[in-house]
Amino acid sequence: MTNDTVLWEIDRRGVATVTLNRPKVNNAYNGDLIQGLHDAMDALGKEEHLRIVVLRGNGKHFQAGADLSWITGVADQSPAENDRVSRLTAEAIRRLDTCPVPTLALIQGGCFGGGTGIAAACDVVVASEDAIFSISETRWGLMAGIILPQLCQAMSFRQVRRYALTGERFGAAEACRLGLVHEVCPTGGLDDVGKRIVESVLMNAPRATTATKLRSLASARAFVDDGELRDLIEEHARTRQQPEAREGLASFREKRKPSWYPG
């Protein structure tokens, strides 16, 4: 089954593959891609024999965060529309986080901003040696609020304090050391590692696997409840409409340093 910006399919074993499909813009997310993720999860949720979901990105890069041209357009719209966009984005991450079957992200190339949130929300993450990561929102006057709960669980609060505040880029080996990535493979080797992990999941009892995942989330206090989600959405939407966001996005379009850079 397909949605223009997201492709999904499921094989006879119950192995689903969800592929982000905006390779010309490095799979940067916009409203269509967010809706495509929801459509994929809606469709796969109806599959009684679903066993595992594998997430991939078409092209050279896994996911380059938000499409900043689209974000600029959203920021110019009403507060209600900004709240709606943030809610759809946050709910897509929460649905992935709490998906009742195991999720596996296979990451190559760039994984920036929201891409790191997708990775953090997955149960298993494999990155090829060419992968590069960044929690980059503050560079553009935005904030990563709706993915910070998952990032803090994956990387630890201490590491998020560094990388979400500096926006530094880091490679696959560092992502593995931090806990965002479980395994690093040679460039071009994602398929082989992915097949091995899928086979491991298929050997396990489906109901026991689901129960283990959900109990693990509860034990780690990792569920984002409705109240916290509402707060994250409201803050995320407000930040997009602040002067810093306008300046940050303008500096992106104009390929210059932002006004807050000294000198």
Stockholm file with secondary structure:
# STOCKHOLM 1.0

chainA/1-263         MTNDTVLWEIDRRGVATVTLNRPKVNNAYNGDLIQGLHDAMDALGKEEHLRIVVLRGNGKHFQAGADLSWITGVADQSPAENDRVSRLTAEAIRRLDTCPVPTLALIQGGCFGGGTGIAAACDVVVASEDAIFSISETRWGLMAGIILPQLCQAMSFRQVRRYALTGERFGAAEACRLGLVHEVCPTGGLDDVGKRIVESVLMNAPRATTATKLRSLASARAFVDDGELRDLIEEHARTRQQPEAREGLASFREKRKPSWYPG
#=GR chainA/1-263 SS CEETTEEEEECTTSEEEEEECCGGGTTCBCHHHHHHHHHHHHHHHTCTTCCEEEEEESSSCSBCSBCHHHHHHHHTSCHHHHHHHHHHHHHHHHHHHTCSSCEEEEECSEEETHHHHHHHHSSEEEEETTCEEECCGGGGTCCCGGGHHHHHHHHCHHHHHHHHHHCCCEEHHHHHHHTSCSEEECTTCHHHHHHHHHHHHHTSCHHHHHHHHHHHHHHTTCCCCHHHHHHHHHHHHHHHTSHHHHHHHHHHHTTSCCTTSCC
#=GC SS_cons         CEETTEEEEECTTSEEEEEECCGGGTTCBCHHHHHHHHHHHHHHHTCTTCCEEEEEESSSCSBCSBCHHHHHHHHTSCHHHHHHHHHHHHHHHHHHHTCSSCEEEEECSEEETHHHHHHHHSSEEEEETTCEEECCGGGGTCCCGGGHHHHHHHHCHHHHHHHHHHCCCEEHHHHHHHTSCSEEECTTCHHHHHHHHHHHHHTSCHHHHHHHHHHHHHHTTCCCCHHHHHHHHHHHHHHHTSHHHHHHHHHHHTTSCCTTSCC
//
